[in-house]
Amino acid sequence: MGSVNKLRLLHEARRNQWLKPSELEELQTKKLRSIVKHAYENTEFYHKKFKEAGIYPDDIRTLNDLSKIPFTTKEELKQQKLEARLSKGTNLRKCVVNQTSGSTGIPLVVVFDEAADDFSKAINLRSHIENGLKLRSRWVVFANPYRHHKPLWFQKLKFYHPITMSPFEHMDVLVDKLTKFKPEVLDGYTSSIGQLAEAVKTDDIRGINPKVVFGTSELLDPETRKLVNSVFDVEMIDHFGCVELNRTAWECSEHAGYHIDTDAVVMEFIENGENVSPGEKGEITYTGLYNYCMPLIRYNIGDIGIPSDELCPCGRGLPLMKLIEGRTDSFMHMPDGRTLSPRTWPIILKKFLEIEQFKVIQEKKDLIRVLVVKSTGFSQNTISQIKYDIKEIIGPEVNVNVEIVDEILKENSGKVRCAVSNVKVN
């Protein structure tokens, strides 16, 4: 896609947010019809799914018609060959291939072609720019150090160009780097930003004074928001989404709720198979509107949200959801004083395709148990590599036991947490 078209995507994304709700719904419906037709005609998985349900693309004319389509689950997709989920003619060598974070312990391969990746970046940049990111802001992002995205052409010119820092580094090292870099924008894993705020809250001479702070990838609890706001004298902006669809909702400076990116996704809130009313809790189900190489239709993500029928005082037409309740996991405290975010474990373990599911349990400060459900290709070498990779991050003084199990039990919430610490911290 040419440079002019990429700029056009960003311009359109910024324009769309100010459309009237009725205009956004019209745009969303048009995109929905297109992606449904494409998925039926070009993917083996959805063609079969639609046929078995007696549904055809012409049956989906409005947003309400989505309820005719069966849900898609992560477990269901995991059972499919990658080729069955990809559109005909997809060239993986020209695509961005990621895996989900596996916060339930079950990662999933996700593919974006160039057009989808460019659109996704435009949608993501929209909320950053609207909340204070400038063309040449000094922008630091706490992110997965193993995931490398191809920069857009203007990022090569250092426009809207983030510097990535690893959450695995010792906090003293990160504080030193940030003090020297003096970021104007802090962004990335919410837990990493919260840990940073905790580390510097009593340091009167620090040079870390961002003008804007964005959190993403994890639940932003009230305590962390209050801490970050107090330490950095900001009003933290929270982002919401998932690897499968990327960013899907965001706060503006009014903090009246999360603006849903309805020009990128259809977000349904489901309880007992039905859409809930505004103000009621529902399980979030997504239909992506732009990733034609790997469509996702009525994809159940497992997070809980509450739709709102109120309009934000900011004047944007993008609808709101009032509250998000996400997954909560445990932090682990290491013998060397570091605190590891629950994000650590999916980053380390999701690359092992021979693992079906995992859960990490800290029994003592120097003892980690890794429960794994085997998949195709699992061997003794897999166990050795898991131990090696974990010790590379957490240090040799921690013992790592890998245990093969038949299944990993869900908790009372119905979900599997990927990280649990049984270590009490005074």
C-alpha positions as CSV (number, residue, x, y, z in Angstrom):
1,M,0.0,0.0,0.0
2,G,1.4,3.4,-1.0
3,S,2.4,6.2,1.4
4,V,-0.5,8.4,0.3
5,N,-3.0,5.6,1.0
6,K,-1.5,5.1,4.5
7,L,-1.9,8.8,5.3
8,R,-5.5,8.6,3.9
9,L,-6.3,5.8,6.4
10,L,-5.1,7.9,9.3
11,H,-7.0,10.9,8.0
12,E,-10.2,8.9,7.6
13,A,-9.8,7.3,11.1
14,R,-9.6,10.7,12.7
15,R,-12.5,12.0,10.6
16,N,-14.7,9.0,11.4
17,Q,-14.7,9.6,15.1
18,W,-16.7,12.8,14.6
19,L,-19.4,11.2,12.5
20,K,-22.9,11.1,13.9
21,P,-23.9,7.7,15.5
22,S,-26.3,7.1,12.6
23,E,-23.5,7.7,10.1
24,L,-21.1,5.4,11.9
25,E,-23.8,2.7,12.0
26,E,-24.3,3.0,8.3
27,L,-20.5,2.7,7.7
28,Q,-20.3,-0.2,10.1
29,T,-23.2,-2.1,8.4
30,K,-21.6,-1.6,5.0
31,K,-18.3,-3.0,6.2
32,L,-20.1,-5.9,7.9
33,R,-21.9,-7.0,4.8
34,S,-18.6,-6.9,2.9
35,I,-16.6,-9.0,5.4
36,V,-19.3,-11.6,5.8
37,K,-19.6,-12.1,2.1
38,H,-15.8,-12.3,1.8
39,A,-15.5,-14.8,4.6
40,Y,-18.2,-17.1,3.2
41,E,-16.7,-17.0,-0.3
42,N,-13.0,-17.2,0.6
43,T,-12.4,-19.1,3.8
44,E,-13.0,-22.8,4.3
45,F,-13.8,-22.3,8.0
46,Y,-16.6,-19.7,7.6
47,H,-18.0,-21.2,4.4
48,K,-18.5,-24.5,6.3
49,K,-19.8,-22.8,9.5
50,F,-22.3,-20.7,7.5
51,K,-23.5,-23.7,5.5
52,E,-24.0,-25.9,8.6
53,A,-26.1,-23.1,10.2
54,G,-28.1,-22.6,7.0
55,I,-26.9,-19.0,6.8
56,Y,-25.9,-17.2,3.6
57,P,-24.3,-13.7,3.2
58,D,-27.5,-12.2,1.9
59,D,-29.2,-13.0,5.2
60,I,-26.9,-10.5,7.0
61,R,-28.3,-7.1,6.0
62,T,-28.2,-5.2,9.4
63,L,-26.2,-5.3,12.6
64,N,-29.2,-7.1,14.2
65,D,-28.8,-9.9,11.7
66,L,-25.5,-10.9,13.3
67,S,-27.4,-12.9,15.9
68,K,-28.2,-15.4,13.2
69,I,-24.6,-16.4,12.9
70,P,-23.2,-18.9,15.5
71,F,-20.4,-17.8,17.8
72,T,-16.7,-18.5,17.1
73,T,-14.6,-19.6,20.0
74,K,-10.8,-19.6,20.5
75,E,-10.9,-23.4,21.2
76,E,-12.8,-23.9,18.0
77,L,-10.2,-22.0,15.9
78,K,-7.4,-23.8,17.6
79,Q,-8.8,-27.1,16.2
80,Q,-8.7,-25.7,12.6
81,K,-5.7,-25.9,10.3
82,L,-4.3,-22.4,9.7
83,E,-5.1,-22.7,6.0
84,A,-8.8,-23.2,6.8
85,R,-8.9,-19.9,8.6
86,L,-7.0,-17.9,6.0
87,S,-8.6,-16.4,2.9
88,K,-7.7,-18.0,-0.5
89,G,-4.4,-16.7,-2.0
90,T,-3.0,-15.3,1.3
91,N,0.8,-15.1,1.1
92,L,2.1,-15.5,4.6
93,R,5.5,-14.1,3.6
94,K,3.8,-10.8,3.1
95,C,1.8,-10.9,6.3
96,V,2.3,-10.0,10.0
97,V,1.9,-13.3,11.9
98,N,1.4,-13.0,15.7
99,Q,0.1,-15.1,18.5
100,T,-2.4,-14.1,21.1
101,S,-1.0,-13.4,24.6
102,G,-2.4,-16.6,25.9
103,S,-3.6,-15.0,29.1
104,T,-5.9,-18.1,29.5
105,G,-2.9,-20.3,28.7
106,I,-4.1,-21.1,25.2
107,P,-2.3,-19.0,22.5
108,L,-3.7,-18.7,18.9
109,V,-2.0,-17.7,15.7
110,V,-3.3,-14.5,14.1
111,V,-2.5,-13.2,10.7
112,F,-2.8,-9.6,9.3
113,D,-2.0,-8.8,5.7
114,E,-0.4,-5.5,4.8
115,A,-3.7,-3.7,4.2
116,A,-5.1,-4.9,7.6
117,D,-1.9,-4.0,9.4
118,D,-1.9,-0.5,8.0
119,F,-5.6,0.0,8.9
120,S,-5.0,-1.3,12.4
121,K,-2.1,1.1,13.0
122,A,-4.2,4.0,11.8
123,I,-7.0,3.1,14.3
124,N,-4.4,2.8,17.0
125,L,-2.7,6.1,16.2
126,R,-6.0,7.8,16.2
127,S,-6.6,7.5,20.0
128,H,-2.9,8.4,20.7
129,I,-3.0,11.6,18.6
130,E,-6.4,12.6,20.0
131,N,-5.0,12.3,23.5
132,G,-1.8,14.2,23.1
133,L,0.7,12.3,21.0
134,K,2.6,14.8,18.8
135,L,4.4,14.2,15.5
136,R,7.8,14.0,17.1
137,S,6.9,13.2,20.7
138,R,9.5,11.2,22.7
139,W,7.4,8.1,23.0
140,V,8.3,5.0,25.0
141,V,6.3,1.8,24.9
142,F,6.7,-1.1,27.3
143,A,6.0,-4.1,24.9
144,N,6.9,-7.6,24.0
145,P,10.6,-7.5,23.0
146,Y,10.3,-10.5,20.8
147,R,7.6,-9.0,18.6
148,H,8.8,-6.8,15.8
149,H,6.5,-4.8,13.6
150,K,7.5,-3.3,10.3
151,P,7.4,0.5,10.8
152,L,5.3,2.7,8.5
153,W,7.2,5.0,6.2
154,F,6.6,8.1,8.4
155,Q,7.9,6.2,11.4
156,K,11.2,5.7,9.5
157,L,11.4,9.5,9.5
158,K,10.9,9.4,13.3
159,F,7.3,10.7,13.0
160,Y,5.0,9.1,15.6
161,H,7.9,6.7,16.2
162,P,7.9,4.8,19.6
163,I,11.0,3.5,21.4
164,T,10.3,0.0,22.7
165,M,11.5,-1.0,26.2
166,S,11.4,-4.5,27.6
167,P,9.4,-5.2,30.7
168,F,12.0,-7.9,31.5
169,E,14.7,-5.4,32.4
170,H,15.5,-4.7,36.0
171,M,13.5,-1.6,37.2
172,D,16.7,0.3,38.2
173,V,18.0,-0.1,34.6
174,L,14.6,1.1,33.1
175,V,14.5,4.1,35.5
176,D,18.0,5.1,34.4
177,K,17.2,4.8,30.7
178,L,13.9,6.8,31.1
179,T,15.6,9.5,33.2
180,K,18.1,10.0,30.4
181,F,15.5,9.8,27.5
182,K,12.9,12.0,29.2
183,P,9.8,10.6,27.5
184,E,6.9,12.9,26.8
185,V,4.6,9.9,26.3
186,L,4.6,6.6,28.3
187,D,2.7,3.7,26.8
188,G,2.3,0.0,27.0
189,Y,1.7,-2.7,29.5
190,T,-0.4,-1.3,32.4
191,S,1.4,-3.4,34.9
192,S,4.9,-2.2,33.8
193,I,3.8,1.4,34.0
194,G,2.3,0.8,37.5
195,Q,5.6,-0.8,38.6
196,L,7.5,2.1,37.2
197,A,5.3,4.6,39.2
198,E,5.8,2.5,42.3
199,A,9.5,2.5,41.8
200,V,9.9,6.3,41.4
201,K,7.1,7.6,43.6
202,T,9.5,8.7,46.4
203,D,12.3,9.8,44.2
204,D,12.4,13.6,44.3
205,I,15.1,14.0,41.7
206,R,13.9,11.7,39.0
207,G,13.6,13.2,35.5
208,I,10.6,11.1,34.3
209,N,7.8,13.6,33.7
210,P,5.6,12.4,30.8
211,K,2.8,14.6,29.6
212,V,0.7,11.6,28.6
213,V,0.4,8.1,29.9
214,F,-1.4,5.3,28.0
215,G,-2.1,1.8,29.5
216,T,-3.0,-1.3,27.5
217,S,-3.1,-5.1,27.4
218,E,-4.2,-5.5,31.0
219,L,-7.0,-4.4,33.3
220,L,-6.4,-1.0,34.7
221,D,-7.6,-1.2,38.3
222,P,-8.5,2.0,40.3
223,E,-5.5,1.7,42.6
224,T,-3.0,1.6,39.7
225,R,-4.8,4.5,37.9
226,K,-4.6,6.6,41.1
227,L,-0.9,5.7,41.7
228,V,0.1,6.6,38.1
229,N,-1.9,9.8,38.0
230,S,-0.4,10.9,41.4
231,V,3.2,10.1,40.6
232,F,3.3,11.5,37.1
233,D,0.6,14.3,37.5
234,V,-1.4,13.1,34.6
235,E,-4.9,11.6,33.8
236,M,-4.0,8.2,32.6
237,I,-5.6,7.1,29.3
238,D,-6.6,3.5,29.1
239,H,-6.8,1.4,25.9
240,F,-8.7,-1.9,25.4
241,G,-8.4,-4.6,22.9
242,C,-6.9,-8.0,22.0
243,V,-4.2,-9.4,19.7
244,E,-6.8,-10.9,17.4
245,L,-8.4,-7.5,16.7
246,N,-5.8,-5.2,18.1
247,R,-7.1,-2.0,19.8
248,T,-10.9,-1.9,19.9
249,A,-11.8,0.8,22.5
250,W,-10.2,3.7,24.2
251,E,-10.7,6.6,26.7
252,C,-10.6,10.2,25.8
253,S,-9.8,13.1,28.1
254,E,-13.4,13.1,29.4
255,H,-13.0,9.6,31.0
256,A,-16.7,9.1,30.4
257,G,-16.1,5.5,29.3
258,Y,-14.4,3.7,26.5
259,H,-15.0,4.8,22.9
260,I,-15.7,1.7,20.8
261,D,-13.9,1.7,17.4
262,T,-17.0,0.9,15.4
263,D,-15.3,1.7,12.1
264,A,-13.0,-1.3,12.9
265,V,-15.2,-3.8,14.8
266,V,-18.7,-4.7,15.7
267,M,-18.7,-5.3,19.5
268,E,-21.6,-7.3,21.0
269,F,-22.2,-7.9,24.7
270,I,-23.7,-11.3,25.2
271,E,-25.4,-13.0,28.2
272,N,-27.0,-16.4,27.9
273,G,-26.7,-16.2,24.1
274,E,-28.5,-12.9,23.8
275,N,-27.4,-9.3,23.5
276,V,-27.8,-7.4,26.8
277,S,-29.4,-4.0,27.2
278,P,-27.4,-0.8,27.9
279,G,-26.1,-0.8,31.5
280,E,-26.0,-4.6,31.8
281,K,-22.9,-6.8,31.8
282,G,-22.2,-9.0,28.8
283,E,-19.4,-11.1,27.4
284,I,-17.7,-9.3,24.6
285,T,-18.0,-10.8,21.1
286,Y,-16.2,-9.3,18.2
287,T,-16.7,-9.1,14.4
288,G,-13.7,-7.6,12.7
289,L,-14.4,-5.3,9.8
290,Y,-11.1,-5.0,8.0
291,N,-8.8,-8.1,8.2
292,Y,-9.8,-9.8,5.0
293,C,-6.9,-12.3,5.1
294,M,-8.2,-13.9,8.4
295,P,-11.8,-12.8,9.2
296,L,-13.2,-13.2,12.7
297,I,-17.0,-13.2,12.9
298,R,-18.8,-13.3,16.3
299,Y,-15.6,-14.2,18.0
300,N,-16.0,-14.7,21.8
301,I,-13.0,-13.1,23.5
302,G,-13.9,-13.9,27.2
303,D,-13.8,-10.4,28.6
304,I,-16.7,-8.7,30.2
305,G,-18.0,-5.2,29.3
306,I,-21.1,-3.0,29.9
307,P,-22.5,-1.1,26.8
308,S,-23.8,2.4,27.3
309,D,-26.4,4.3,25.3
310,E,-25.0,7.7,26.5
311,L,-22.9,10.0,24.3
312,C,-19.6,11.3,25.5
313,P,-19.3,15.0,26.4
314,C,-16.4,15.2,23.9
315,G,-18.8,15.1,21.0
316,R,-17.4,12.0,19.3
317,G,-20.0,9.8,17.7
318,L,-18.1,6.6,18.7
319,P,-20.3,4.8,21.2
320,L,-19.2,4.1,24.8
321,M,-18.9,1.2,27.1
322,K,-19.0,2.3,30.6
323,L,-16.9,-0.3,32.3
324,I,-14.5,-3.1,31.5
325,E,-13.9,-6.1,33.7
326,G,-10.9,-8.0,32.4
327,R,-8.8,-10.9,33.5
328,T,-6.7,-10.4,36.6
329,D,-3.5,-12.3,37.3
330,S,-0.8,-12.5,39.9
331,F,2.5,-10.6,40.1
332,M,5.5,-12.7,41.1
333,H,8.3,-11.3,43.3
334,M,11.8,-12.6,42.5
335,P,14.7,-13.2,44.9
336,D,16.7,-10.3,43.3
337,G,13.9,-7.8,44.2
338,R,12.2,-7.7,40.7
339,T,8.4,-8.0,40.4
340,L,7.3,-9.9,37.3
341,S,4.1,-9.0,35.6
342,P,1.7,-11.8,34.5
343,R,2.5,-10.6,31.0
344,T,5.9,-12.2,31.4
345,W,4.7,-15.8,30.9
346,P,2.7,-15.5,27.7
347,I,5.7,-13.7,26.1
348,I,8.1,-16.5,27.1
349,L,5.8,-19.5,26.5
350,K,3.5,-18.6,23.6
351,K,6.2,-19.4,21.0
352,F,6.1,-23.1,22.0
353,L,3.5,-24.4,19.5
354,E,4.0,-27.9,21.0
355,I,2.2,-26.6,24.2
356,E,-1.6,-26.7,24.1
357,Q,-2.0,-24.8,27.4
358,F,0.0,-23.6,30.3
359,K,-0.1,-22.2,33.8
360,V,2.7,-20.8,35.9
361,I,2.6,-21.1,39.7
362,Q,5.1,-19.5,42.1
363,E,5.3,-21.7,45.2
364,K,8.3,-19.9,46.8
365,K,10.4,-16.9,45.7
366,D,12.9,-19.4,44.3
367,L,10.5,-22.0,43.0
368,I,8.3,-21.8,39.8
369,R,6.1,-24.6,38.6
370,V,5.1,-24.6,35.0
371,L,2.0,-26.8,34.2
372,V,1.8,-27.7,30.5
373,V,-0.7,-29.6,28.4
374,K,1.2,-31.2,25.5
375,S,0.4,-30.7,21.8
376,T,1.9,-32.2,18.6
377,G,5.7,-32.2,18.6
378,F,6.2,-32.1,22.4
379,S,9.4,-33.8,23.6
380,Q,12.0,-33.8,26.3
381,N,13.8,-31.0,24.4
382,T,10.7,-28.9,24.8
383,I,11.0,-29.2,28.6
384,S,14.7,-28.3,28.5
385,Q,14.0,-25.3,26.3
386,I,11.2,-24.0,28.5
387,K,13.5,-24.1,31.6
388,Y,16.3,-22.4,29.7
389,D,14.1,-19.6,28.3
390,I,12.5,-18.9,31.7
391,K,15.9,-18.8,33.5
392,E,17.2,-16.5,30.9
393,I,14.6,-14.0,32.1
394,I,14.2,-14.6,35.8
395,G,17.7,-15.7,36.6
396,P,19.5,-18.9,37.5
397,E,18.8,-18.7,41.2
398,V,15.1,-19.7,40.7
399,N,14.3,-23.4,40.3
400,V,11.9,-24.2,37.4
401,N,9.9,-27.4,37.4
402,V,7.9,-28.3,34.3
403,E,5.0,-30.6,34.9
404,I,3.0,-32.3,32.2
405,V,-0.8,-32.5,33.0
406,D,-3.8,-33.7,31.1
407,E,-5.8,-30.5,31.7
408,I,-5.6,-27.2,33.6
409,L,-8.7,-26.6,35.6
410,K,-10.7,-23.4,35.4
411,E,-11.4,-21.3,38.5
412,N,-14.8,-20.4,39.9
413,S,-14.9,-17.5,37.4
414,G,-14.9,-20.0,34.5
415,K,-11.4,-18.8,33.3
416,V,-7.9,-20.1,33.6
417,R,-5.4,-17.6,35.0
418,C,-2.0,-18.1,33.3
419,A,-0.1,-16.9,36.4
420,V,-0.6,-17.4,40.2
421,S,1.7,-16.6,43.0
422,N,1.4,-18.3,46.4
423,V,4.1,-16.2,47.9
424,K,2.9,-13.7,50.5
425,V,4.6,-10.3,50.3
426,N,4.8,-8.2,53.5
